[in-house]
């Protein structure tokens, strides 16, 4: 963070640190999703590409001139995300218009193919400089999208508060998760008011 003095507090949930290990966890053949849902992973990555090439392939198709192929790739991308987001429940991400689904997938791939514009370990390397900022991390222990262990380590280095929610994955559609975010926001506000 370039100007930590301009930030009063941080409330971060399901934190993605954008390291190679995080991308491998999310999109790799040995990652959490591929291990929990190998049949769905085979559809998401039929050529068994390494995660870097997988992201590049999806990005190229989504930015290509073949609208049908781009829409199909967007559906595949969003189906994978929805599966991991909701830990296999029947809920699926359903945006109203086709162009919205395509746009959402294109935006995600734009950031992920550019590594979220974050250098490897950039966030962890700046942890000590963020210690003065009151921070709450909220993380589901069973999050298949964002790894828990490195976020716990980061919170310890920042001397931040960490709320771990057992039995919960990534989605704030879970009422326990959304309640935890509200509670942490209240506690952060109390700290800032004093």
N, C-alpha and C positions, 0 to 999 in steps of 0.2 A: 504494500500500500504506500503510495507516494506521499500522501498527506494524512497521516494517522491523527493529527491534532484536530482535523475537521470532522472526525467521526466520534459520535458520543457513545455508541454501543453497536454491537452486532448480534443478530439472532439468525443463526444458520441451521437449516435442517437438510438432511440427506445430502451432505457435502461431497462433491465430486472434485478431487484434487488434480485431475487431468495429467497424471503420470502414466508412463507406459504400462505399469502394473494395473492401473485403473482401467485403461482401455482393454487390456488383455482380459481382465475380470469380466468386463461387459460384453466384449465382442470376440474373444478368442475361443478356440476349440477346447482349451483347458479351463476356461472361465466358469463362473458360477452358473450362468444361464445355460451354457452348453452342457454342463454336467447335470443340472436339474431337469432340463428339457431337451435331451439329445435329438428327439424326433423333430421338434420345432426348429432346433438349430440347423439341422440338415436342410430344412426348407429355406431358412434365412440365409445360409451360407452353403449352397449345394456343391460348390467347387472346393470347399474346405480351404479357402484362402486364409492367409495370415491376416490378422485384424487390420493392419495398415492397408493391405491390398483390398480387403473387403470394403472398407470405408471409401477408398478411392473408386472402386467399381460402382458402388451405390451413388456416390457423388457424380460420377460421369454420366450415369444413366439419368439421374434426376435433373441434370443440367442440359441433357441432350435435346435433340429436335424431335425425337419420337415420343409423342405425347402419351401413347398407349403404354409403351415400355416404362416411361417415367411414372405414370400413375400406378402401374403394377409394382414397381420398385418402392414407391411411397407406401403402398398398402403392406408390402412385405416388411418394410422398415418399421412402420407403426404397429404392426401385429406383434413383432418381436418386442418392441418397447412395452406394449400393453401387457403382454404375457409376464414380463419381468416386473413391471410396475405393480401389477395386481396379484403377483405370486400365484398365477395359475387359476384365479377365479374366472368366472364366466364373463365378467365385465370386459368390454372392448372399447377402445378409444374410437369414438365415432363423431367426426366433425361433419357439419351439415353439408358442405359443398366439397366437390372433388378438388377444386383449386386450393381450398384451405388445407386439405390433407397433404397435397403436393407441397404447398408453401411451408407447412410445418416441418415436413421431412427435409426439405431443402435447407431450411434454416439450421436444423440440427446438424446436418452433414457439413454445412459450411463451417460451423464452429468445430466439429470434431475432426474434420480433415485438416484443420489448422491448429489442432491440439488446444482448442479454446483460447488461442493466443497467449498461452501461458508456457513458459519454459519449464523443462523437467525439474521438478522439486522447487520451483520458484516460491510457491506458497509456504512450504515447510522451511525454506531458507530464511524467510522473513518472519517466522513465528515470534522470535524474541522482540522484534520491533512493534508487535501488536499487543504485547502484554498489558500496556496501560489502558487498552480499550476493553470495557466490560463486555464479555462475550458469552453467549450461550450456544452450544451445539446440541442439536436434537437429532438422534439417529436411531432408526429401527435396527435391532440386532440382526434381523433376517432380511436385510436389504440386498437384493440381487443386482441392483444397479450401481450403488455406491458402496465401496468397501468400508467396513466399520473400523478395523484395526488401525489404519493410518490416520483416520480422523480422531480416534481416541488419543493416539500419540501426539497429534498436532494440538489437541485441546490441552494436554498436559504441558507441552512446551510453552503454550500461550498463557498457562495458568487460568484457563477458561473453565466455565461450568459445562458439564456434559450430562445430558439426560439420555439414558439408554432405554429404549422401549422394547421390552421382550415380546416375542410373538408377533411383531409387526415388521413389515417390509418397507418399501419406499413410498407408498402412496399416502398422501394426507387425506384421502377420502375415507380412511379409517378414522373413526371418531376418537379413538384413543390418541392417535397422532395429532389430530387437529386440536384436541384439548391440551395436549402437552405443549404445543406451540403457543396457545393462548396463555397458559400458565407461565411459561418462560417469558413471554412478552410482559406480563404483569410484574414478574419479579425483576426483570431488567428495568422496567420503568420505575419501580420503587427504588432500586439502587441509584438510578440516574437522578431521582428527585432529592436524594440525600447528599 
